Amino acid sequence: MAAVNYAKQGSVAVLTVDNPPVNALSQPVRQGLLDGIVDAGKDASVRAIVIACTGRTFIAGADITEFGKPPREPGLHGVLDLMEKSTKPIVAAIHGTAFGGGLEVTLCCHYRVAVGAAQLGLPEVKLGLLPGAGGTQRLPRLVGPEKALDMITTGNPIRAKEALALGLVDEIIDGDLTAGAVKFAEKVLAENRPLRLVRDREEKIAAARGKPEIFDNYRKTLRQRSRGFEAPVANLECVQDAVNLPFEQGLKNERERFMKLMTGAQSKAQRYFFFAEREAAKIPDVPKETTERPIRKAAVIGAGTMGGGIAMNFASAGIPVTVIETAQAALDRGLGICRKNYENTAAKGRLTQAQVEERMGLMTGSLDFGAAADADVIIEAVFEEMPVKKQVFAKLDAVAKPGAILATNTSTLDINEIATATRRPQDVIGLHFFSPANVMRLVEVVRGAKTAKDVIATSMSLSKRIGKVAALVGVCDGFTGNRMLAQRTREASALLLEGASPAQVDKVLYDFGLPMGPFAMGDLAGLDIGWRIRKAKGLKSPVADKLCEAGRFGQKTGAGYYKYEGGSRTPIPDPLVDQLIEEAAAAQQIKRRKIDDEEILARCLYPMVNEGAKILEEGLAIRASDIDVIWVYGYGWPVYRGGPMHWADGIGLKQIRDTMEQFRQSHGEQFKVSALLDKLANEGKTFTGG
Ligand code: NAD
């Protein structure tokens, strides 16, 4: 089967792309389009050309497996050139998603028609790139620079109806698309419509030419919305060129910026991550064909911070969920917060009031565990205490129907021990959501020693169904994410005693691209939680303990590592804290010194990477890329750095190993290099194969 089929309907040549699953612009498609245009050009009986696609979508983009490899002829530019030079009108017939290179193909057609459900967009920015085949130059000429900036710098698509209003689509076709497109082409011929090229259109960009403030303002927006990302700014510069420079010059600049992004570290990381996310769904000993357990109803035990958010995920996905509490007041408060969250979203215009009611209608509260009897999955989110968890699981064992999945949201407790409270440990699993659970995308799916394979398979796909990204991990203290985080927390605290300030450490990690530094984060989450846990375990953290003893629990008390004035959330460095740190250091006879930013970064992040290596060594995560998925979706690690393991590969594992060894000699065994890191460093290898 050819990748592009050529057929004739009267005087119209129909080129049909057939490259499942998404008609990506692979080499055979480019060749087929090129040949088709040439053939149609030569055939005197052909007067117009339609480009359409079989299957579920129009060309949905480039073939991303070709990225980073030597280019294969014909390049897209050559094909597009030929299309623009065609003396016979070309009509694109769009259904499904015309994305990226797919949309760029349509922009080199003379006309575009689409079905109502079609979507059009340039999502390249999501892979750290820009549309490199004229998209940044042509789209603004059709939709105007403001709309083009939105579409190109967010990568978000628009629907056919909006595209029609903007002038991106010429007609919406009801019924058979190809037939409609052929008819449209015949109309173009009959009416002798001109062969207008998008590249020659001036009206919308001319209006913006005298208004540089459009771009200045947008640049400011990007600085906030896409802090640290190179691609959105490069996209903006291209659109600015489209407005101000001759077309060919704009095209040349677009090409140069594209190559710079394509060969840069950020896009490499984002493309790596694209595959990492998909890979995380694959579990070697749980085949894709594993029969899953049907999930029609859910229950959540506990309507606190996590339980409410977890329940919202089910309601938002249309799955009825029963929330069970011990007291009516706690239940009312929990469900009240869920409603408030939905109403806030509605106030921003992202939900209708009817949708709020529909979702709340799917949530039922109860004080009786019996209400969980018909649930297919039950997620426990009660207090983090083993006896309480065991009691809850024993009760669930008594009421849950056979085959129900019994999940715990514990962050620190041993899931295997929790499972012993039931007579069905094979049905017990960890579903570790992150706070706020209705917002954060990550779920660590924690596999117990006895967890059944179909329970794992069902949990992975259920996570996806409720809009989450799941990574499978094994049981250990803190699982994967928090176990690595503990390394950073320890070092950040040690750095304070050695001479750094909370603001300096936070700034280094913020500038690295994390959403906030560890101390601002601690103040936000509340320092009392960790204090309570440390006291229970007989552990100490000199500075944090002193802050808590002084009643400084973070933002909620107006003071923690920072002070907060007048109810503001802006952290202000506090001389009292500096004094407290100096006293704590003196008490331990630590001579404080000036610490440079580079050391702060290495001290905070290298031990995390080392811990990640231990987790791999112990078989608790399947692959290094799963750890990266956990860090990007659970902790806001900047995706343009791929994740801690990909980032470490970029630095070089030998350097990380050697620096860790130096730290071990100067600071102690907490920096002991893991066997896996040592081995890979010696062999000149990487964690992620990049
Ligand atoms: P929380 O204190 O806000 O909520 C716990 C709720 O459970 C309370 O409303 C309480 O009334 C209810 N509860 C207690 N015993 C119960 C019982 N026997 N039956 C029914 N309800 C009961 O706590 P949280 O922060 O939501 O944490 C819940 C779980 O989630 C813990 O295991 C915690 O480790 C874990 N977790 C918390 C976070 C976080 O950031 N808060 C993140 C991930 C996981």
Residues whose N, C-alpha, C, O or C-beta is under 5 A from the ligand:
A	BS01	NAD	I301 G302 A303 G304 T305 M306 G307 I324 E325 T326 A330 A381 V382 F383 E384 N409 T410 S411 F433 F434 S435
